Amino acid sequence: MVCRRICRVFLLLPIATFAAAAGETRECTDIEGRTMEVTFNRMGPAGAVLRMDGTEYTVPLARLSPDDREAARRDWRIQLAGAAGERENPRQ
């Protein structure tokens, strides 16, 4: 039982580390080359929901640079994995 809990911690540690990074401010570039400092908030039905200067903006993925598009998808997958882990293991 103790071994399972320790193994879970070591398996989930990289996910938790990346999930923390997902909420950090990063420089994002659109397809026209304009850059902005944003925080990835979540993925919505119309695209990535980004926060800039305290306001949320929904940006279609097609408007983001290929690198930022992939980063948004990666951050979204990390958030989903973290949420699934929380539902799977309610506070023990």
C-alpha positions in Angstrom: 0.0 0.0 0.0 2.8 2.4 0.9 4.7 1.4 -2.2 1.7 2.2 -4.4 1.5 5.7 -2.9 5.2 6.3 -3.3 5.1 5.1 -6.9 2.1 7.3 -7.7 4.0 10.3 -6.4 7.0 9.6 -8.6 4.8 8.9 -11.6 2.7 12.1 -11.2 5.6 14.4 -10.2 6.6 15.2 -13.9 2.9 15.9 -14.7 2.6 18.2 -11.7 5.8 20.0 -12.7 4.6 20.6 -16.2 1.1 21.6 -15.1 2.6 24.3 -12.9 4.5 25.6 -15.9 1.2 25.6 -17.9 -0.1 28.5 -15.8 3.0 30.6 -16.2 3.2 33.7 -18.4 4.8 33.1 -21.8 5.5 35.0 -24.9 3.1 33.9 -27.6 3.2 34.7 -31.4 0.4 34.8 -33.9 0.6 33.9 -37.5 1.3 37.5 -38.4 4.4 37.6 -36.2 2.9 39.7 -33.4 4.0 38.7 -30.0 2.3 39.1 -26.6 2.8 38.0 -23.0 -0.1 35.6 -22.1 -1.1 32.9 -19.7 -2.7 29.8 -21.1 -5.9 29.4 -19.2 -7.8 26.6 -20.9 -9.0 25.2 -24.2 -12.4 26.2 -25.2 -14.6 25.1 -28.1 -13.5 28.1 -30.2 -9.8 27.8 -29.4 -7.2 28.6 -26.7 -8.4 30.8 -23.9 -5.5 33.1 -23.0 -5.3 35.7 -20.2 -3.5 39.0 -20.9 -3.6 42.0 -18.6 -6.3 40.4 -16.5 -8.7 39.8 -19.5 -9.4 36.5 -21.1 -9.3 36.2 -24.9 -10.3 33.2 -27.0 -7.9 32.8 -29.9 -8.5 30.2 -32.6 -5.6 27.8 -32.7 -5.2 28.6 -36.4 -4.2 32.2 -35.5 -1.3 31.0 -33.3 2.2 30.2 -34.6 2.8 26.4 -35.0 5.0 26.3 -31.9 2.4 28.1 -29.7 -0.4 26.0 -31.2 1.5 22.9 -30.0 2.3 24.4 -26.6 -1.4 25.2 -26.1 -2.4 21.6 -27.0 0.4 20.3 -24.7 -0.7 22.5 -21.8 -4.3 21.4 -22.4 -3.4 17.7 -22.3 -1.4 18.3 -19.1 -4.4 20.0 -17.5 -6.6 17.1 -18.5 -4.2 14.6 -17.1 -4.0 16.5 -13.8 -7.8 16.8 -13.6 -8.3 13.1 -14.3 -5.8 12.3 -11.6 -7.7 14.4 -9.1 -11.0 12.7 -10.0 -9.4 9.3 -9.8 -7.8 9.9 -6.5 -10.0 12.1 -4.4 -8.2 13.6 -1.4 -6.8 10.7 0.5 
